[in-house]
Amino acid sequence: MGDQDIMKSHGPPSSDQLTCTFHSKCRPVNPTGETPKQLRKRLEEVYMSGRPLFTKKNIRYAWAQTKRTPGNGGKLYSKDFRGNTIEHDITIGRSHDWDHHLCGGCQEHQRYAMWSNFSLFYVSKDTLKANLKNKNDDALLSPVSILHRGYLVDAKTNQALPPVPTIEFERVDMVNRIRNYEWKGSLACRKLKAILSASAQAHDIKKTISFALGCFSSTALHYCECKRSMAQHALLRTLKEWLQKKNGSKSPCYAQDPGYNSIDKRILGESGIQVIDDPCGWLEVDEQSMVVSIGASLPVKEIIADIARPAVIIWERVGVTEAIGLAGNSDLADPGSLRVLQMMEDYEVHDFGAGEELSAWGSLGLYIRKSKTAPNFR
């Protein structure tokens, strides 16, 4: 049975089944002949010139590409950091060996991935530079790149594997209510609302947006991870409620995280939080927004620094994660770059007493823009 026949026999996968991602081959459409060393130098020049690596225009462009269906042998396109076009090979409906360490410790080749559609992938400046340093032939030169998404298939039966089980809705809902109650009664919550009322009441704010607060109902997660994610979403609800009270009307609250499953979406929806698909959150962010992101596995800070100046931001204190990185942790996906540090000069930072219940680093900062009026940005 060929790949296409196997894929047809599965039927369309559910969103909860699309758990695999894969970089297909990619290359410049018009190669410049620059060496990796020259490209690294060019990247530094582009970055130091102030030219944004992330723009809403390029995000929209790549997003539109993911909705195309040119078929195998066709191409999708993104823009690299110079503005040049990168082409990505399409392998929809094809299988790919899936290493055992990526699928729960199963025997190597016992499972494989079947590629189904596409998603976006965001690459920080440091990662772009590392790709070039490693002289990777398929180096991700695009800050906003394209990934294949797929689902796992049992190699013995050629049957699609079910999604990772979720915890029962009733249990998740009960624990989530407890975490929300605990958060609302905490000193950190009271301090957060007091600081917002004292320092952000006069700002023109119309919406709240979160990025990468994480799934909280998957059995694949440690209980502590689920509890922390629930606490982070409780903080998000506090921001939503504060803003609605401030404005005297309903103000939209959005949550973007590709990791949300059907249980997460149901619970968030019932609490008035609208789950939106990537990249809609980036396109919503503007100077009249509150943004929260904690422990992201993508360069949220760099993206925000390039596309907007939100009125209020909550994320790890800029400078703390960099110190952790210098101490030997190379897995930090959302560091504060020079451009982020420059952005933070326009904000006042407040400590609202957030601890490990919200962040593994225990170092969250509440950043409020010094200018009460929205600045002209980009």
SEVO-887114 format. One record per residue (C-alpha): x, y, z; residue in three letters. Coordinates in nm, 3 decimals, always signed. Example, Ala and Ser with C-alpha at 12.3 -4.5 7.8 and 13.67 -1.06 7.14 Angstrom:
REM residues 2
+---------+---------+---------+------+
:       u :       v :       w : code :
+---------+---------+---------+------+
:  +1.230 :  -0.450 :  +0.780 :  ALA :
:  +1.367 :  -0.106 :  +0.714 :  SER :
+---------+---------+---------+------+
//
This chain:
REM residues 378
+---------+---------+---------+------+
:       u :       v :       w : code :
+---------+---------+---------+------+
:  +0.000 :  +0.000 :  +0.000 :  MET :
:  +0.147 :  +0.338 :  -0.103 :  GLY :
:  +0.159 :  +0.653 :  +0.107 :  ASP :
:  -0.140 :  +0.809 :  -0.068 :  GLN :
:  -0.353 :  +0.496 :  -0.021 :  ASP :
:  -0.256 :  +0.479 :  +0.347 :  ILE :
:  -0.346 :  +0.845 :  +0.396 :  MET :
:  -0.686 :  +0.799 :  +0.227 :  LYS :
:  -0.760 :  +0.501 :  +0.450 :  SER :
:  -0.706 :  +0.716 :  +0.763 :  HIS :
:  -0.943 :  +0.991 :  +0.664 :  GLY :
:  -0.869 :  +1.349 :  +0.770 :  PRO :
:  -0.690 :  +1.362 :  +1.108 :  PRO :
:  -0.834 :  +1.558 :  +1.398 :  SER :
:  -0.648 :  +1.866 :  +1.517 :  SER :
:  -0.555 :  +1.674 :  +1.834 :  ASP :
:  -0.376 :  +1.412 :  +1.620 :  GLN :
:  -0.149 :  +1.662 :  +1.442 :  LEU :
:  +0.136 :  +1.639 :  +1.690 :  THR :
:  +0.441 :  +1.601 :  +1.460 :  CYS :
:  +0.630 :  +1.873 :  +1.281 :  THR :
:  +0.903 :  +1.847 :  +1.022 :  PHE :
:  +1.122 :  +2.084 :  +0.821 :  HIS :
:  +1.116 :  +2.001 :  +0.454 :  SER :
:  +1.402 :  +2.088 :  +0.221 :  LYS :
:  +1.425 :  +2.458 :  +0.146 :  CYS :
:  +1.652 :  +2.685 :  -0.053 :  ARG :
:  +1.676 :  +3.038 :  -0.194 :  PRO :
:  +1.487 :  +3.085 :  -0.521 :  VAL :
:  +1.766 :  +3.311 :  -0.646 :  ASN :
:  +2.090 :  +3.211 :  -0.469 :  PRO :
:  +2.325 :  +3.502 :  -0.408 :  THR :
:  +2.636 :  +3.290 :  -0.377 :  GLY :
:  +2.712 :  +3.433 :  -0.032 :  GLU :
:  +2.909 :  +3.211 :  +0.202 :  THR :
:  +2.778 :  +3.130 :  +0.553 :  PRO :
:  +3.030 :  +3.379 :  +0.692 :  LYS :
:  +2.907 :  +3.651 :  +0.458 :  GLN :
:  +2.545 :  +3.572 :  +0.545 :  LEU :
:  +2.620 :  +3.595 :  +0.918 :  ARG :
:  +2.774 :  +3.936 :  +0.860 :  LYS :
:  +2.473 :  +4.041 :  +0.651 :  ARG :
:  +2.237 :  +3.925 :  +0.927 :  LEU :
:  +2.419 :  +4.142 :  +1.181 :  GLU :
:  +2.405 :  +4.439 :  +0.944 :  GLU :
:  +2.032 :  +4.394 :  +0.887 :  VAL :
:  +1.969 :  +4.357 :  +1.258 :  TYR :
:  +2.179 :  +4.655 :  +1.366 :  MET :
:  +2.018 :  +4.874 :  +1.100 :  SER :
:  +1.687 :  +4.837 :  +1.283 :  GLY :
:  +1.518 :  +4.658 :  +0.998 :  ARG :
:  +1.262 :  +4.419 :  +1.152 :  PRO :
:  +1.311 :  +4.046 :  +1.114 :  LEU :
:  +0.941 :  +3.993 :  +1.187 :  PHE :
:  +0.669 :  +4.194 :  +1.016 :  THR :
:  +0.295 :  +4.144 :  +0.997 :  LYS :
:  +0.330 :  +4.156 :  +0.618 :  LYS :
:  +0.570 :  +3.860 :  +0.614 :  ASN :
:  +0.362 :  +3.671 :  +0.869 :  ILE :
:  +0.053 :  +3.716 :  +0.650 :  ARG :
:  +0.254 :  +3.612 :  +0.344 :  TYR :
:  +0.377 :  +3.287 :  +0.501 :  ALA :
:  +0.031 :  +3.217 :  +0.649 :  TRP :
:  -0.126 :  +3.251 :  +0.304 :  ALA :
:  +0.130 :  +3.002 :  +0.174 :  GLN :
:  +0.025 :  +2.741 :  +0.433 :  THR :
:  -0.329 :  +2.754 :  +0.294 :  LYS :
:  -0.218 :  +2.672 :  -0.060 :  ARG :
:  -0.246 :  +2.316 :  -0.195 :  THR :
:  -0.008 :  +2.291 :  -0.491 :  PRO :
:  +0.044 :  +1.916 :  -0.434 :  GLY :
:  +0.360 :  +1.710 :  -0.408 :  ASN :
:  +0.639 :  +1.842 :  -0.623 :  GLY :
:  +0.507 :  +2.195 :  -0.578 :  GLY :
:  +0.655 :  +2.467 :  -0.362 :  LYS :
:  +0.558 :  +2.697 :  -0.080 :  LEU :
:  +0.743 :  +3.021 :  -0.018 :  TYR :
:  +0.864 :  +3.240 :  +0.267 :  SER :
:  +1.086 :  +3.547 :  +0.293 :  LYS :
:  +1.434 :  +3.535 :  +0.441 :  ASP :
:  +1.589 :  +3.804 :  +0.661 :  PHE :
:  +1.707 :  +3.994 :  +0.352 :  ARG :
:  +1.361 :  +3.993 :  +0.194 :  GLY :
:  +1.459 :  +3.728 :  -0.062 :  ASN :
:  +1.226 :  +3.439 :  -0.142 :  THR :
:  +1.286 :  +3.090 :  +0.000 :  ILE :
:  +1.112 :  +2.789 :  -0.155 :  GLU :
:  +1.001 :  +2.489 :  +0.054 :  HIS :
:  +0.946 :  +2.141 :  -0.090 :  ASP :
:  +0.605 :  +1.984 :  -0.035 :  ILE :
:  +0.574 :  +1.628 :  +0.091 :  THR :
:  +0.206 :  +1.612 :  +0.188 :  ILE :
:  +0.079 :  +1.255 :  +0.201 :  GLY :
:  +0.427 :  +1.108 :  +0.236 :  ARG :
:  +0.558 :  +0.912 :  +0.531 :  SER :
:  +0.867 :  +0.992 :  +0.732 :  HIS :
:  +1.055 :  +0.781 :  +0.987 :  ASP :
:  +0.993 :  +0.907 :  +1.339 :  TRP :
:  +1.276 :  +0.865 :  +1.589 :  ASP :
:  +1.185 :  +0.670 :  +1.900 :  HIS :
:  +1.297 :  +0.945 :  +2.137 :  HIS :
:  +1.035 :  +1.174 :  +1.985 :  LEU :
:  +0.740 :  +0.944 :  +2.031 :  CYS :
:  +0.737 :  +0.832 :  +2.389 :  GLY :
:  +1.026 :  +0.588 :  +2.388 :  GLY :
:  +0.884 :  +0.340 :  +2.137 :  CYS :
:  +1.109 :  +0.123 :  +1.925 :  GLN :
:  +1.273 :  +0.310 :  +1.642 :  GLU :
:  +1.070 :  +0.287 :  +1.319 :  HIS :
:  +0.779 :  +0.124 :  +1.506 :  GLN :
:  +0.593 :  +0.442 :  +1.429 :  ARG :
:  +0.620 :  +0.686 :  +1.145 :  TYR :
:  +0.470 :  +1.024 :  +1.063 :  ALA :
:  +0.233 :  +1.102 :  +0.778 :  MET :
:  +0.247 :  +1.465 :  +0.671 :  TRP :
:  -0.093 :  +1.628 :  +0.642 :  SER :
:  -0.074 :  +2.010 :  +0.629 :  ASN :
:  +0.140 :  +2.310 :  +0.722 :  PHE :
:  +0.206 :  +2.551 :  +1.007 :  SER :
:  +0.436 :  +2.843 :  +1.074 :  LEU :
:  +0.767 :  +2.832 :  +1.256 :  PHE :
:  +0.938 :  +3.136 :  +1.407 :  TYR :
:  +1.317 :  +3.161 :  +1.418 :  VAL :
:  +1.505 :  +3.401 :  +1.642 :  SER :
:  +1.801 :  +3.605 :  +1.527 :  LYS :
:  +2.041 :  +3.391 :  +1.732 :  ASP :
:  +1.900 :  +3.071 :  +1.580 :  THR :
:  +1.933 :  +3.211 :  +1.229 :  LEU :
:  +2.295 :  +3.290 :  +1.306 :  LYS :
:  +2.354 :  +2.942 :  +1.451 :  ALA :
:  +2.207 :  +2.778 :  +1.141 :  ASN :
:  +2.452 :  +2.970 :  +0.926 :  LEU :
:  +2.744 :  +2.892 :  +1.157 :  LYS :
:  +2.666 :  +2.521 :  +1.127 :  ASN :
:  +2.676 :  +2.553 :  +0.747 :  LYS :
:  +2.343 :  +2.374 :  +0.721 :  ASN :
:  +2.253 :  +2.333 :  +0.352 :  ASP :
:  +1.887 :  +2.373 :  +0.447 :  ASP :
:  +1.954 :  +2.656 :  +0.693 :  ALA :
:  +1.639 :  +2.832 :  +0.800 :  LEU :
:  +1.709 :  +3.176 :  +0.662 :  LEU :
:  +1.345 :  +3.281 :  +0.711 :  SER :
:  +1.247 :  +3.433 :  +1.047 :  PRO :
:  +0.892 :  +3.319 :  +0.962 :  VAL :
:  +0.930 :  +2.974 :  +0.811 :  SER :
:  +0.701 :  +2.686 :  +0.714 :  ILE :
:  +0.668 :  +2.343 :  +0.877 :  LEU :
:  +0.489 :  +2.027 :  +0.773 :  HIS :
:  +0.242 :  +1.900 :  +1.032 :  ARG :
:  +0.155 :  +1.535 :  +1.060 :  GLY :
:  +0.021 :  +1.251 :  +1.267 :  TYR :
:  +0.171 :  +0.925 :  +1.389 :  LEU :
:  +0.095 :  +0.593 :  +1.222 :  VAL :
:  +0.156 :  +0.243 :  +1.357 :  ASP :
:  +0.417 :  +0.089 :  +1.126 :  ALA :
:  +0.278 :  -0.263 :  +1.175 :  LYS :
:  -0.089 :  -0.193 :  +1.106 :  THR :
:  -0.059 :  +0.127 :  +0.897 :  ASN :
:  -0.336 :  +0.270 :  +1.114 :  GLN :
:  -0.334 :  +0.627 :  +1.242 :  ALA :
:  -0.260 :  +0.639 :  +1.613 :  LEU :
:  -0.511 :  +0.814 :  +1.837 :  PRO :
:  -0.416 :  +1.152 :  +1.985 :  PRO :
:  -0.240 :  +1.169 :  +2.320 :  VAL :
:  -0.513 :  +1.105 :  +2.578 :  PRO :
:  -0.651 :  +1.398 :  +2.771 :  THR :
:  -0.751 :  +1.405 :  +3.134 :  ILE :
:  -1.128 :  +1.377 :  +3.184 :  GLU :
:  -1.305 :  +1.710 :  +3.134 :  PHE :
:  -1.472 :  +1.703 :  +3.476 :  GLU :
:  -1.139 :  +1.651 :  +3.653 :  ARG :
:  -0.960 :  +1.920 :  +3.452 :  VAL :
:  -1.249 :  +2.161 :  +3.509 :  ASP :
:  -1.246 :  +2.096 :  +3.885 :  MET :
:  -0.868 :  +2.142 :  +3.923 :  VAL :
:  -0.879 :  +2.448 :  +3.699 :  ASN :
:  -1.147 :  +2.608 :  +3.919 :  ARG :
:  -0.936 :  +2.537 :  +4.228 :  ILE :
:  -0.627 :  +2.694 :  +4.069 :  ARG :
:  -0.831 :  +2.996 :  +3.964 :  ASN :
:  -0.967 :  +3.033 :  +4.318 :  TYR :
:  -0.617 :  +3.004 :  +4.465 :  GLU :
:  -0.480 :  +3.262 :  +4.223 :  TRP :
:  -0.761 :  +3.511 :  +4.289 :  LYS :
:  -0.691 :  +3.487 :  +4.662 :  GLY :
:  -0.316 :  +3.532 :  +4.624 :  SER :
:  -0.114 :  +3.840 :  +4.713 :  LEU :
:  +0.033 :  +3.840 :  +4.359 :  ALA :
:  -0.315 :  +3.874 :  +4.209 :  CYS :
:  -0.407 :  +4.161 :  +4.440 :  ARG :
:  -0.077 :  +4.338 :  +4.368 :  LYS :
:  -0.122 :  +4.289 :  +3.993 :  LEU :
:  -0.465 :  +4.453 :  +3.994 :  LYS :
:  -0.348 :  +4.735 :  +4.220 :  ALA :
:  -0.050 :  +4.816 :  +3.996 :  ILE :
:  -0.263 :  +4.808 :  +3.681 :  LEU :
:  -0.521 :  +5.041 :  +3.837 :  SER :
:  -0.250 :  +5.282 :  +3.952 :  ALA :
:  -0.031 :  +5.282 :  +3.641 :  SER :
:  -0.234 :  +5.165 :  +3.340 :  ALA :
:  -0.582 :  +5.304 :  +3.409 :  GLN :
:  -0.526 :  +5.599 :  +3.174 :  ALA :
:  -0.390 :  +5.388 :  +2.887 :  HIS :
:  -0.616 :  +5.321 :  +2.591 :  ASP :
:  -0.644 :  +4.940 :  +2.600 :  ILE :
:  -0.898 :  +4.740 :  +2.402 :  LYS :
:  -0.792 :  +4.372 :  +2.417 :  LYS :
:  -0.583 :  +4.108 :  +2.589 :  THR :
:  -0.374 :  +3.849 :  +2.405 :  ILE :
:  -0.173 :  +3.556 :  +2.538 :  SER :
:  +0.092 :  +3.348 :  +2.366 :  PHE :
:  +0.218 :  +3.001 :  +2.454 :  ALA :
:  +0.059 :  +2.958 :  +2.796 :  LEU :
:  +0.042 :  +2.588 :  +2.726 :  GLY :
:  -0.191 :  +2.290 :  +2.727 :  CYS :
:  -0.322 :  +2.190 :  +3.071 :  PHE :
:  -0.520 :  +1.871 :  +3.007 :  SER :
:  -0.282 :  +1.628 :  +2.835 :  SER :
:  -0.172 :  +1.308 :  +3.008 :  THR :
:  +0.169 :  +1.356 :  +2.842 :  ALA :
:  +0.239 :  +1.649 :  +3.076 :  LEU :
:  +0.362 :  +1.636 :  +3.433 :  HIS :
:  +0.099 :  +1.740 :  +3.686 :  TYR :
:  +0.310 :  +2.041 :  +3.786 :  CYS :
:  +0.314 :  +2.160 :  +3.425 :  GLU :
:  -0.065 :  +2.138 :  +3.404 :  CYS :
:  -0.106 :  +2.326 :  +3.733 :  LYS :
:  +0.134 :  +2.599 :  +3.623 :  ARG :
:  -0.047 :  +2.641 :  +3.292 :  SER :
:  -0.378 :  +2.666 :  +3.477 :  MET :
:  -0.235 :  +2.937 :  +3.703 :  ALA :
:  -0.109 :  +3.128 :  +3.398 :  GLN :
:  -0.454 :  +3.117 :  +3.242 :  HIS :
:  -0.601 :  +3.233 :  +3.573 :  ALA :
:  -0.373 :  +3.536 :  +3.545 :  LEU :
:  -0.500 :  +3.587 :  +3.189 :  LEU :
:  -0.860 :  +3.584 :  +3.317 :  ARG :
:  -0.765 :  +3.846 :  +3.576 :  THR :
:  -0.632 :  +4.072 :  +3.300 :  LEU :
:  -0.951 :  +4.017 :  +3.101 :  LYS :
:  -1.174 :  +4.099 :  +3.399 :  GLU :
:  -0.967 :  +4.405 :  +3.496 :  TRP :
:  -0.987 :  +4.542 :  +3.142 :  LEU :
:  -1.361 :  +4.483 :  +3.115 :  GLN :
:  -1.413 :  +4.665 :  +3.445 :  LYS :
:  -1.187 :  +4.949 :  +3.330 :  LYS :
:  -1.366 :  +4.991 :  +2.998 :  ASN :
:  -1.714 :  +4.926 :  +3.134 :  GLY :
:  -1.779 :  +4.682 :  +2.853 :  SER :
:  -1.671 :  +4.348 :  +2.716 :  LYS :
:  -1.319 :  +4.354 :  +2.577 :  SER :
:  -1.193 :  +4.058 :  +2.373 :  PRO :
:  -0.943 :  +3.819 :  +2.527 :  CYS :
:  -0.750 :  +3.592 :  +2.292 :  TYR :
:  -0.524 :  +3.294 :  +2.357 :  ALA :
:  -0.287 :  +3.153 :  +2.093 :  GLN :
:  -0.107 :  +2.824 :  +2.143 :  ASP :
:  -0.096 :  +2.545 :  +1.880 :  PRO :
:  -0.071 :  +2.298 :  +2.170 :  GLY :
:  -0.428 :  +2.352 :  +2.289 :  TYR :
:  -0.649 :  +2.045 :  +2.255 :  ASN :
:  -1.027 :  +2.019 :  +2.251 :  SER :
:  -1.053 :  +2.007 :  +2.633 :  ILE :
:  -0.837 :  +2.318 :  +2.674 :  ASP :
:  -1.042 :  +2.506 :  +2.415 :  LYS :
:  -1.371 :  +2.414 :  +2.580 :  ARG :
:  -1.260 :  +2.527 :  +2.926 :  ILE :
:  -1.109 :  +2.851 :  +2.799 :  LEU :
:  -1.415 :  +2.924 :  +2.588 :  GLY :
:  -1.646 :  +2.877 :  +2.885 :  GLU :
:  -1.442 :  +3.137 :  +3.077 :  SER :
:  -1.471 :  +3.394 :  +2.800 :  GLY :
:  -1.128 :  +3.341 :  +2.644 :  ILE :
:  -1.130 :  +3.297 :  +2.266 :  GLN :
:  -0.872 :  +3.051 :  +2.136 :  VAL :
:  -0.733 :  +3.170 :  +1.803 :  ILE :
:  -0.509 :  +2.995 :  +1.554 :  ASP :
:  -0.151 :  +3.092 :  +1.483 :  ASP :
:  -0.076 :  +3.355 :  +1.352 :  PRO :
:  -0.394 :  +3.549 :  +1.434 :  CYS :
:  -0.256 :  +3.657 :  +1.772 :  GLY :
:  +0.042 :  +3.834 :  +1.613 :  TRP :
:  -0.190 :  +4.012 :  +1.371 :  LEU :
:  -0.410 :  +4.128 :  +1.661 :  GLU :
:  -0.127 :  +4.275 :  +1.869 :  VAL :
:  -0.108 :  +4.652 :  +1.858 :  ASP :
:  -0.047 :  +4.953 :  +2.083 :  GLU :
:  -0.390 :  +4.909 :  +2.246 :  GLN :
:  -0.319 :  +4.555 :  +2.369 :  SER :
:  -0.216 :  +4.377 :  +2.686 :  MET :
:  +0.015 :  +4.083 :  +2.611 :  VAL :
:  +0.112 :  +3.792 :  +2.835 :  VAL :
:  +0.357 :  +3.512 :  +2.752 :  SER :
:  +0.535 :  +3.286 :  +3.001 :  ILE :
:  +0.801 :  +3.027 :  +2.923 :  GLY :
:  +0.743 :  +3.036 :  +2.548 :  ALA :
:  +0.917 :  +2.788 :  +2.316 :  SER :
:  +0.930 :  +3.048 :  +2.038 :  LEU :
:  +1.080 :  +3.400 :  +2.020 :  PRO :
:  +0.774 :  +3.591 :  +2.146 :  VAL :
:  +0.980 :  +3.885 :  +2.275 :  LYS :
:  +1.162 :  +3.936 :  +1.944 :  GLU :
:  +0.838 :  +3.916 :  +1.745 :  ILE :
:  +0.657 :  +4.165 :  +1.970 :  ILE :
:  +0.956 :  +4.401 :  +1.965 :  ALA :
:  +0.940 :  +4.409 :  +1.586 :  ASP :
:  +0.564 :  +4.446 :  +1.534 :  ILE :
:  +0.412 :  +4.653 :  +1.817 :  ALA :
:  +0.443 :  +4.846 :  +2.142 :  ARG :
:  +0.165 :  +4.700 :  +2.359 :  PRO :
:  +0.035 :  +4.907 :  +2.649 :  ALA :
:  +0.100 :  +4.628 :  +2.901 :  VAL :
:  +0.324 :  +4.320 :  +2.883 :  ILE :
:  +0.377 :  +4.034 :  +3.127 :  ILE :
:  +0.666 :  +3.797 :  +3.058 :  TRP :
:  +0.993 :  +3.687 :  +3.216 :  GLU :
:  +1.202 :  +3.981 :  +3.323 :  ARG :
:  +1.429 :  +4.079 :  +3.038 :  VAL :
:  +1.786 :  +4.005 :  +3.148 :  GLY :
:  +1.704 :  +3.713 :  +3.377 :  VAL :
:  +1.672 :  +3.449 :  +3.107 :  THR :
:  +1.987 :  +3.580 :  +2.943 :  GLU :
:  +2.177 :  +3.519 :  +3.267 :  ALA :
:  +2.039 :  +3.167 :  +3.280 :  ILE :
:  +2.154 :  +3.115 :  +2.923 :  GLY :
:  +2.504 :  +3.231 :  +3.009 :  LEU :
:  +2.503 :  +2.978 :  +3.292 :  ALA :
:  +2.481 :  +2.700 :  +3.038 :  GLY :
:  +2.115 :  +2.657 :  +2.946 :  ASN :
:  +2.110 :  +2.663 :  +2.565 :  SER :
:  +1.743 :  +2.567 :  +2.535 :  ASP :
:  +1.597 :  +2.910 :  +2.599 :  LEU :
:  +1.376 :  +2.980 :  +2.298 :  ALA :
:  +1.255 :  +3.327 :  +2.399 :  ASP :
:  +1.556 :  +3.532 :  +2.510 :  PRO :
:  +1.568 :  +3.907 :  +2.526 :  GLY :
:  +1.781 :  +4.032 :  +2.239 :  SER :
:  +1.941 :  +4.376 :  +2.206 :  LEU :
:  +1.632 :  +4.495 :  +2.023 :  ARG :
:  +1.409 :  +4.369 :  +2.306 :  VAL :
:  +1.628 :  +4.544 :  +2.563 :  LEU :
:  +1.594 :  +4.868 :  +2.366 :  GLN :
:  +1.216 :  +4.824 :  +2.353 :  MET :
:  +1.199 :  +4.779 :  +2.730 :  MET :
:  +1.346 :  +5.125 :  +2.780 :  GLU :
:  +0.999 :  +5.256 :  +2.688 :  ASP :
:  +0.839 :  +5.063 :  +2.977 :  TYR :
:  +0.823 :  +5.080 :  +3.353 :  GLU :
:  +0.877 :  +4.741 :  +3.515 :  VAL :
:  +0.685 :  +4.634 :  +3.825 :  HIS :
:  +0.723 :  +4.333 :  +4.051 :  ASP :
:  +0.385 :  +4.187 :  +4.145 :  PHE :
:  +0.523 :  +3.897 :  +4.343 :  GLY :
:  +0.477 :  +3.620 :  +4.090 :  ALA :
:  +0.655 :  +3.303 :  +4.192 :  GLY :
:  +0.708 :  +2.948 :  +4.073 :  GLU :
:  +0.333 :  +2.886 :  +4.054 :  GLU :
:  +0.337 :  +3.097 :  +3.736 :  LEU :
:  +0.687 :  +3.061 :  +3.596 :  SER :
:  +0.957 :  +2.797 :  +3.619 :  ALA :
:  +1.201 :  +3.088 :  +3.642 :  TRP :
:  +0.997 :  +3.267 :  +3.908 :  GLY :
:  +1.098 :  +3.602 :  +3.756 :  SER :
:  +0.797 :  +3.758 :  +3.587 :  LEU :
:  +0.782 :  +4.130 :  +3.526 :  GLY :
:  +0.481 :  +4.353 :  +3.467 :  LEU :
:  +0.581 :  +4.605 :  +3.201 :  TYR :
:  +0.365 :  +4.914 :  +3.150 :  ILE :
:  +0.440 :  +5.150 :  +2.864 :  ARG :
:  +0.554 :  +5.493 :  +2.985 :  LYS :
:  +0.356 :  +5.669 :  +2.713 :  SER :
:  -0.017 :  +5.660 :  +2.788 :  LYS :
:  -0.099 :  +5.746 :  +2.428 :  THR :
:  -0.027 :  +5.492 :  +2.158 :  ALA :
:  +0.305 :  +5.574 :  +1.985 :  PRO :
:  +0.335 :  +5.576 :  +1.609 :  ASN :
:  +0.510 :  +5.247 :  +1.545 :  PHE :
:  +0.611 :  +5.106 :  +1.206 :  ARG :
+---------+---------+---------+------+
//
